[in-house]
């Protein structure tokens, strides 16, 4: 897309997702992901209902009336968005591709972090590291992340989640809030995830299409593997074929659920035709 069209899309996503983060997610995000502690801010006059344990006795004695200490949360948190850009994300039988939903969710999370003065970074991955944007603060930085999510062209169409997680351990030495956004049509990442889960606050957000759960009876259909480019004729009239496909999908979902849960990580499942707003809010409320 040309620059004008790109800027128009960035602006459209900014308006939609920033409104969500300002009015809905900002507070939920803040209460879900706590800062590192409380730091002294100021003293003020005692007000009815204040905790008497916060009274500053030195200042109270000096002015001969009660004053209390005010503390504020020390945040300085870092959010890392790990986004799968492999070929399977360019799939969708509803109104949106999986990639478009992932972009909107990522933007909403980034603006929620921005509202709470937290840093945001981005990792785009396929079966190799495609792009790394180190964590920073500021609106212009978040808009750059959205631009990359919209226009980035990956070198590879395959997926390797384990390699992406290993890269995270190398670049993030301090604890971070990590969101991994993918369809998770992959395996062999559970061991790496267990290591990551011990250090970082990790949540896996699985974005999927209803047609990935089961194949309708459409007769003989030519299908293409989005990650390998392999073409194959599939007889969707065959119940055995449809059952095998459904079982393959279930195995991947179960692997995702079990890997994240056993590693102490959070899980969100969101179909492209479902409201990701409700999914995120429900998750934040459960954790908060």
C-alpha positions in Angstrom: 0.0 0.0 0.0 1.2 3.6 -0.6 2.1 6.0 2.2 -1.3 7.8 2.1 -3.3 4.6 2.4 -1.0 3.3 5.1 -1.4 6.5 7.2 -5.1 6.3 6.7 -5.2 2.7 8.0 -2.9 3.6 11.0 -5.2 6.5 11.9 -8.3 4.3 11.6 -6.8 1.7 13.9 -5.5 4.4 16.3 -9.0 5.9 16.7 -10.7 2.6 17.3 -8.2 1.0 19.6 -7.2 4.1 21.5 -10.8 4.7 22.4 -11.0 1.2 23.8 -7.8 1.6 25.8 -8.8 5.0 27.2 -12.4 4.1 28.2 -12.2 0.3 28.9 -8.8 -1.3 29.0 -6.5 1.3 30.5 -7.9 0.8 34.1 -8.3 -2.9 33.7 -4.7 -3.2 32.4 -3.4 -1.1 35.3 -5.2 -3.2 38.0 -4.1 -6.5 36.3 -0.4 -5.7 35.9 0.9 -4.2 39.1 4.0 -2.1 39.4 7.1 -3.0 41.3 5.9 -1.4 44.6 4.9 1.9 46.2 7.0 5.0 46.4 6.6 8.1 48.5 5.0 11.0 46.7 4.0 13.8 49.1 2.3 14.7 52.4 -1.1 16.3 52.7 -3.6 17.2 55.4 -5.4 14.3 57.0 -8.9 13.7 55.5 -11.8 11.7 57.0 -11.3 8.1 56.0 -7.6 8.2 55.6 -5.7 5.3 57.1 -4.2 6.5 60.4 -1.1 4.3 59.8 -0.1 6.8 57.0 0.1 9.7 59.4 3.4 11.5 59.2 4.0 12.3 62.9 7.0 14.6 62.3 5.0 16.9 60.0 1.9 16.6 62.2 3.9 17.8 65.3 5.4 20.7 63.3 2.1 22.1 62.1 0.0 20.9 65.1 -2.6 19.2 62.9 -2.6 15.8 61.3 -0.8 15.1 57.9 -0.5 11.9 56.1 2.0 10.4 53.7 0.8 9.8 50.1 2.3 6.9 48.1 1.9 6.1 44.4 2.6 3.0 42.5 6.0 2.6 41.0 5.3 1.2 37.6 8.0 1.4 34.9 6.7 -1.9 33.4 7.6 -3.2 30.0 5.2 -4.9 27.6 6.5 -7.1 24.8 4.2 -8.0 21.9 5.3 -11.2 20.1 3.3 -11.5 16.9 3.3 -14.4 14.5 3.5 -13.2 10.9 3.7 -16.6 9.2 1.5 -17.4 6.2 -1.4 -19.0 8.1 -2.2 -15.6 9.6 -3.4 -14.5 6.2 -6.5 -16.6 6.5 -10.1 -15.8 7.2 -13.5 -16.9 6.0 -15.4 -14.2 8.0 -15.1 -10.4 7.6 -11.5 -10.3 8.7 -8.2 -12.1 8.3 -6.5 -13.4 11.5 -3.7 -10.9 10.9 -6.2 -8.0 11.1 -7.6 -9.1 14.4 -4.1 -9.6 15.8 -3.2 -6.1 14.7 -6.2 -4.5 16.5 -5.6 -6.5 19.7 -1.9 -5.5 19.6 -2.7 -1.9 19.1 -5.3 -1.9 22.0 -2.7 -3.5 24.3 0.0 -1.0 23.2 -2.2 2.0 23.9 -3.2 0.6 27.2 0.5 0.4 28.1 1.0 3.9 26.8 -1.9 5.2 29.0 -0.1 3.7 32.0 3.3 5.1 31.0 4.7 1.7 30.4 7.2 0.8 27.7 6.2 -1.3 24.6 8.3 -3.4 22.3 7.5 -5.6 19.3 8.8 -9.0 18.0 7.6 -10.2 14.7 8.4 -13.8 14.0 7.9 -16.7 11.5 10.3 -19.6 11.7 13.0 -16.9 12.1 13.2 -13.5 13.7 11.7 -11.1 11.3 11.8 -7.8 13.2 12.6 -6.6 16.7 11.7 -3.1 18.0 13.1 -2.5 21.5 10.7 -1.3 24.2 10.1 2.5 24.4 7.5 4.9 25.6 5.5 7.5 23.7 2.7 7.7 21.2 5.0 8.0 18.1 6.6 4.7 19.1 3.2 3.0 19.4 2.2 4.3 16.0 5.4 2.9 14.5 4.5 -0.5 16.0 1.1 -0.3 14.3 2.6 0.7 11.0 4.9 -2.4 11.1 2.0 -4.7 12.0 0.1 -3.4 9.0 2.8 -3.3 6.3 5.6 -5.6 7.3 6.4 -8.3 4.7 8.0 -11.4 6.3 10.8 -13.3 4.6 9.4 -16.6 5.6 5.9 -18.1 5.7 6.6 -20.8 8.2 6.3 -20.9 12.0 8.7 -21.6 14.9 7.4 -20.4 18.2 10.2 -21.9 20.2 12.8 -19.9 18.3 10.9 -16.7 18.9 10.7 -17.4 22.7 14.4 -18.2 22.8 15.1 -14.8 21.2 13.0 -13.1 23.9 15.2 -14.6 26.6 18.2 -13.1 24.9 16.9 -9.6 24.6 14.7 -9.2 27.7 16.9 -9.6 30.8 14.3 -8.0 33.2 10.8 -9.2 33.9 8.3 -8.1 31.2 4.6 -8.5 30.4 4.6 -10.7 27.3 1.7 -11.3 24.9 2.2 -14.0 22.3 -0.3 -13.5 19.4 -0.6 -16.4 17.0 -3.0 -19.1 15.7 -0.6 -21.6 17.4 -0.7 -24.1 14.6 2.6 -25.4 15.8 4.2 -27.6 18.5 7.5 -28.3 20.3 7.5 -25.0 22.2 6.4 -26.2 25.6 9.9 -26.6 27.1 11.0 -23.2 26.0 7.7 -21.7 27.3 8.2 -23.2 30.7 11.6 -21.3 31.0 10.0 -18.1 29.8 7.0 -18.5 32.2 9.3 -18.6 35.2 10.8 -15.2 34.4 8.1 -13.2 32.6 4.3 -12.6 32.9 3.2 -14.4 29.7 -0.2 -14.6 28.0 -0.9 -16.6 24.8 -3.7 -15.1 22.6 -4.8 -17.7 20.1 -6.6 -16.2 17.1 -8.4 -18.7 14.9 -11.1 -19.0 12.2 -14.2 -21.3 12.5 -13.2 -23.2 9.4 -10.0 -24.3 11.1 -12.1 -26.2 13.6 -13.9 -28.3 11.0 -14.2 -28.7 7.2 -17.7 -28.5 5.6 -18.8 -31.1 3.1 -18.0 -29.4 -0.2 -16.9 -32.3 -2.4 -13.5 -32.4 -3.9 -11.6 -29.2 -3.0 -8.1 -28.1 -3.8 -6.4 -26.8 -0.6 -3.1 -24.9 -0.2 -0.9 -25.0 2.9 -0.3 -21.3 3.6 3.1 -21.9 5.1 4.6 -24.4 2.6 2.6 -23.6 -0.5 1.8 -27.3 -1.0 -1.4 -27.9 -3.0 -3.5 -31.0 -2.4 -6.9 -32.3 -3.5 -9.1 -33.1 -0.5 -12.3 -35.1 -0.6 -14.4 -33.2 2.0 -17.3 -35.6 1.4 -15.3 -38.2 3.3 -16.3 -38.3 7.0 -13.0 -39.9 7.8 -11.1 -36.9 6.2 -13.3 -34.4 8.1 -12.8 -36.2 11.4 -9.1 -36.4 10.9 -8.9 -32.7 10.2 -11.0 -31.9 13.3 -8.8 -34.2 15.4 -5.6 -32.5 14.1 -7.1 -29.1 15.1 -8.1 -30.4 18.5 -4.6 -31.7 19.2 -3.0 -28.3 18.4 -5.5 -26.5 20.6 -5.0 -29.0 23.5 -1.2 -28.6 23.1 -1.5 -24.8 23.3 -3.8 -24.9 26.3 -1.7 -27.4 28.2 1.6 -25.8 27.4 0.6 -22.4 28.6 -1.3 -23.6 31.6 1.4 -25.9 32.9 4.0 -23.1 32.4 1.9 -20.7 34.6 1.0 -18.5 31.7 -2.4 -17.0 30.8 -4.6 -18.1 27.9 -7.1 -16.3 25.7 -8.9 -18.0 22.8 -10.6 -15.6 20.3 -12.3 -16.5 17.0 -12.1 -13.9 14.3 -15.8 -13.4 14.3 -16.0 -13.0 18.1 -15.5 -9.8 20.1 -11.9 -9.5 21.2 -13.0 -6.7 23.5 -15.1 -9.1 25.6 -12.3 -11.7 25.6 -9.7 -9.3 26.8 -12.0 -7.7 29.4 -13.0 -11.1 30.8 -9.3 -12.1 31.0 -8.3 -8.9 32.8 -11.2 -9.1 35.2 -10.4 -12.7 36.1 -6.7 -11.8 36.7 -7.5 -8.5 38.5 
